[in-house]
Amino acid sequence: MTTTPASNTPRFDPNFTQHVIDSMGPNTSPRMREVMASLTKHIHDFAREVELTEDEWMQGVQLINWAGQMSNEKRNEGQLLCDIIGLESLVDEITYKKASKATTSATRSAILGPFFRKDHPIREKGATISFNTPDDAEIVYMYGSVLDAATKKPLPNATIDVWEASTNGLYEQQDDHQVDSNLRGKFITDVNGEYAFYCLKPTDYPVPDDGPAGKLLNLLDRQPYRPAHIHLVAVIDGFKPLITQIFDKDSKFLDNDSVFAVQDSLLVEFVPRNGDEKAKLELDTVDALGDELAKNSQMYMGQHGHVLTFPIEKGKTMNVVAFRTKPDGKISSGWGNKVTSMISLMEKVDVWALFEHPPAPTYYKGRSCILGDAAHASTPHQGAGAGQAIEDAYILLHRLGLAASAADITQAFKVYDAVRRPRSQSIVTTSKDAGCLYVMEDEEVGSDMDKTRENLLARNDWIWGNDLKAQFREAKDATMK
């Protein structure tokens, strides 16, 4: 006679996993205990969930053994296995979010990858890293700065470690035809935190198919290609190292990276380089290795002019606004390559003048009133002009809602004028002052960037921190007087 187990009887021993976890000895470190307990639990749960067979388990063991046998100081196949299942990118995301809590402008990190080498030679600023240059290669002059993410000040004596694959998709340790340390190098930033070197425009390439990582990709019916990229590691005493990559924005594999490492803020554009016999292209990585251009606006400041950029259409289009205060000057004169390149790429240029108007002595007369630009036209340097029109409408809407008769309208407009005119005209005045800061024409601050930063960080608090309900209460109280 056979019996059927009760439905509440566990299919597998419910105490086995905890027994394994409890076998750790008293000298196990707290962090090791935490990690191994969680790992053991999840692995056991995985095996139970899929009811892993002995053959499948052994194939997994053989895959791991194969990765270990292939790995050496020049190739880390075990790391590549982690990459194609997204584990390194997940760890990278966790690490980045912990490290960047104190600032929103830290450069986005990206995975180290399996072809990193510690023994890159130190090269002089402006040197090349290409010593077996293929005929189909495009030479790039790459330059940039390393900045403190919190203060934006340059960091001298930082080490920039760079490496990339050749046009055949192979790193030098994979290719007997490349000399040792080809397309690799370390550069030390100068007193201005700057570095520069010649390299190759990167190429899309497939993950190696001669090992377990390639075999697993094939079993999963996944495409093996990585988008064209260059690896960089920035190291300086007193700061956490930055491990990242920059990606060619024109690569066709950006949305399907085989190791899931692409970040929108790390997409870069290679632009034509003029007057250099060594390179046809250039890449300014000040922004790729600084603020996240794809998500944030940027302000470039100079004498008698400034350039504002901000992304629209989810980063697909960059809006560029260039200001100048000298009628006979050119905004591109004396500016860096990033600014001049952006301006040269502008497909349609509209030219507008910014006018100042005397402050209106009143915003109403009888039963008529003005609001928005009609009342307080402002320069755009604080981005607050349209907001003031909305505040006008808010106060008018609520105040007119209290009017019981036509006779109350004039009183409503009088209250609106008393509440809104001082604040909105202060916006006009301070916006002009902000514009002077941007073009280094402020009489007290001039070109002192520390004073400029201090001023700009504090000047908008009273604009954005305003309590609209308090304005309404002020208007309501004024009505009752």
Secondary structure as GFF3:
##gff-version 3
##sequence-region A 1 481
A	DSSP	alpha_helix	16	22	.	.	.	ID=ss1
A	DSSP	alpha_helix	30	50	.	.	.	ID=ss2
A	DSSP	alpha_helix	54	70	.	.	.	ID=ss3
A	DSSP	alpha_helix	77	84	.	.	.	ID=ss4
A	DSSP	alpha_helix	87	99	.	.	.	ID=ss5
A	DSSP	beta_strand	139	145	.	.	.	ID=ss6
A	DSSP	beta_strand	159	163	.	.	.	ID=ss7
A	DSSP	three_ten_helix	172	174	.	.	.	ID=ss8
A	DSSP	beta_strand	184	188	.	.	.	ID=ss9
A	DSSP	beta_strand	194	200	.	.	.	ID=ss10
A	DSSP	beta_strand	205	206	.	.	.	ID=ss11
A	DSSP	alpha_helix	212	219	.	.	.	ID=ss12
A	DSSP	beta_strand	225	226	.	.	.	ID=ss13
A	DSSP	beta_strand	229	235	.	.	.	ID=ss14
A	DSSP	beta_strand	242	248	.	.	.	ID=ss15
A	DSSP	three_ten_helix	264	266	.	.	.	ID=ss16
A	DSSP	beta_strand	267	268	.	.	.	ID=ss17
A	DSSP	beta_strand	271	272	.	.	.	ID=ss18
A	DSSP	beta_strand	281	284	.	.	.	ID=ss19
A	DSSP	beta_strand	298	302	.	.	.	ID=ss20
A	DSSP	beta_strand	305	312	.	.	.	ID=ss21
A	DSSP	beta_strand	317	324	.	.	.	ID=ss22
A	DSSP	alpha_helix	337	344	.	.	.	ID=ss23
A	DSSP	beta_strand	364	365	.	.	.	ID=ss24
A	DSSP	beta_strand	368	369	.	.	.	ID=ss25
A	DSSP	alpha_helix	373	376	.	.	.	ID=ss26
A	DSSP	alpha_helix	385	400	.	.	.	ID=ss27
A	DSSP	alpha_helix	407	438	.	.	.	ID=ss28
A	DSSP	alpha_helix	449	459	.	.	.	ID=ss29
A	DSSP	alpha_helix	461	464	.	.	.	ID=ss30
A	DSSP	alpha_helix	468	479	.	.	.	ID=ss31
###
